[in-house]
């Protein structure tokens, strides 16, 4: 995912093609995918509600079928042995 900004407008896109199109329209790249991953890892999953955990897991490509909150937290933190 890429975060781009033009004046007070912020756009977040998930493809490099769309990112390039916005840059051609005058948007500036604010955060790259590496920056987003660093921010996400700092999140405290234990304080998130179940719905937000599910959304975050889906964005990271984690299969969430029949997972409990504790399982989602373990998967997001990379502790797949605990699931």
Residue pairs with C-beta under 8 A, 6 or more apart in sequence:
1 12
1 13
1 14
1 33
1 36
2 12
2 13
2 14
2 16
2 18
2 19
2 29
2 31
2 32
2 33
3 10
3 11
3 12
3 29
3 30
3 31
3 35
3 36
4 10
4 11
4 12
4 13
4 19
4 22
4 23
4 27
4 28
4 29
4 30
5 11
5 27
5 28
5 30
6 22
6 25
6 26
6 27
6 28
9 27
10 30
11 22
11 27
13 19
13 22
19 29
23 29
31 39
40 56
40 60
43 56
45 53
45 56
45 72
45 73
45 76
45 77
46 73
48 56
50 69
50 72
53 69
53 72
53 73
53 76
54 64
54 72
56 76
57 64
57 67
57 72
57 75
57 76
58 64
60 76
62 72
62 75
62 76
64 72
64 75
67 75
67 83
71 82
71 83
74 80
74 82
74 83
75 83
